[in-house]
Amino acid sequence: MPAASEQRPLPIGPVRRLFSCSPTKLATWVSCPRRFRFTYLDRPTPSRGGAWAHLSYGSSAHLALRAWWDLPVEDRSSEAAGHLVRDVWASDGFRDEEQSSQWCERAAQQVGSYAERLDPAHEPRGLERLVAMKTPRLTFSGRVDRIDEVPFASAGEGIDEERLELVIIDYKTGRQTPSHTDARASAALALYAEAAQRLFHRRCRIVELHHLPSGTVARWEHDDASVNRHIERADQIGAEAGIATSRLLGGEGDPDTDFPARPSAQCSWCDFRSVCPEGEQASVQRQPWDGLASG
């Protein structure tokens, strides 16, 4: 055996940097690499469009529910939820003050009705909780609207009050009522579940979409295999985005080739439509309030 001074260090290959991402970042790459580049890489950021009323509406509802759980238990009423919506209401993107006021009251009613079905004595395990994890190719992080802790329920054994499991809850305010298929297919929810399970060292395989306008709950219970499929897919997406990003930041390749536009009707809702010729050609100009539900 050679002396210590004669030992040679083992060769070390290049260290592969993990791709840092959130659910939104991954989804943006899938929907349109050009939009990904505009959003996350180009500096200065290309000119964006104005605010969207439906996003202001959704943001206000989320803020109100977050504040509702911060109230003392005795103050958690449906009326209080409605008042909180009015307190945090954002009017950006609405046609005028009248439309904004109408939607504020509509949101107050919807959030109040939702809160009426909640148990005010319940204490969520997490609210707007940041969860994070590493996969073979990603460092993933994101904020979960709500994480509940409930008695473990097994199809074969019933409810075990001595064991607890976590439930990932995501609030939805869009026009379409989500289904259990949407909950199952959501990569964000599956990744949140795995990240929460690792963080809290407690089983987390149930995910729920709570649709405030309709009051419905779309629920899905994953198993390890289905969660792993979502993780593998996220790794693939992250690898693609990471390679393109490294090429751009390293001065290699061509931005338009590595980050192509994927024009579709969804370009109508893109913040960068005005600076993307393909997007303009594939879509129609939308008013900032067109995303609101009719009626």
Beta strands, then each sheet from edge to edge (+ up, - down):
strand 1: 19-21
strand 2: 126-134
strand 3: 138-154
strand 4: 158-172
strand 5: 204-211
strand 6: 216-221
sheet 1: 1+ 3+ 2-
sheet 2: 1+ 3+ 4- 5- 6+
end
